[in-house]
Amino acid sequence: MFSCKTDIKDRVTSIVEENNDDDLERLQLLDIVFTRGINALSREHLERLHDLIEKKDYSHDKKAQKSKAKLLKKIGNAIYDHDVKNGSSFKMS
């Protein structure tokens, strides 16, 4: 019976650690964006940042939610621009 509680506690701890790692990575990527610009990130980093920001819940703060939406749009545009620049765009002419 105690092992079950321990297993649950271990799972919760690993989830919290994973979220902390994700938060740290998100903050590091955001720091790069705000100091050097969004074009300083590779396409892979842009996709990862997009996923991390999308997962983050800002529903409690209307202003933060609006900023999240604007940043996701900028990241999407940067990914598209990166694809066009490198010739791997899905754009059909």
NORZIQUI-V13088 format. One record per pair of residues at least 6 apart in sequence whose ideal C-beta (glycine too) atoms are under 8 Angstrom apart, sorted by the first residue. I is the first residue (numbers start at 1). J is the second residue. D is the distance in Angstrom with one decimal. If there is no record, write none. Layout:
i & j & d
I & J & D
I & J & D
This chain:
i & j & d
22 & 52 & 5.8
22 & 55 & 7.2
25 & 48 & 7.3
25 & 52 & 6.4
26 & 49 & 6.9
26 & 52 & 4.1
26 & 53 & 6.6
26 & 56 & 6.8
29 & 41 & 6.7
29 & 45 & 6.1
29 & 48 & 6.9
29 & 49 & 4.4
29 & 52 & 7.2
30 & 49 & 7.2
32 & 40 & 5.6
32 & 41 & 6.2
32 & 45 & 7.9
33 & 40 & 7.3
33 & 41 & 6.8
33 & 49 & 7.3
38 & 46 & 7.5
38 & 74 & 6.0
38 & 75 & 6.9
38 & 78 & 4.8
39 & 78 & 6.5
39 & 81 & 7.9
41 & 49 & 6.8
41 & 78 & 7.5
43 & 79 & 6.2
43 & 82 & 4.8
43 & 83 & 7.4
43 & 86 & 8.0
46 & 75 & 5.6
46 & 78 & 5.6
46 & 79 & 5.1
46 & 82 & 6.9
47 & 79 & 6.7
49 & 75 & 6.1
50 & 72 & 6.4
50 & 75 & 4.8
50 & 76 & 7.1
50 & 79 & 7.3
53 & 68 & 6.1
53 & 71 & 6.3
53 & 72 & 6.0
53 & 75 & 7.4
54 & 72 & 6.6
56 & 68 & 7.2
58 & 64 & 4.0
58 & 65 & 4.5
58 & 67 & 7.9
58 & 68 & 5.1
59 & 65 & 6.2
80 & 89 & 7.1
83 & 89 & 4.3
83 & 90 & 7.2
84 & 91 & 6.7
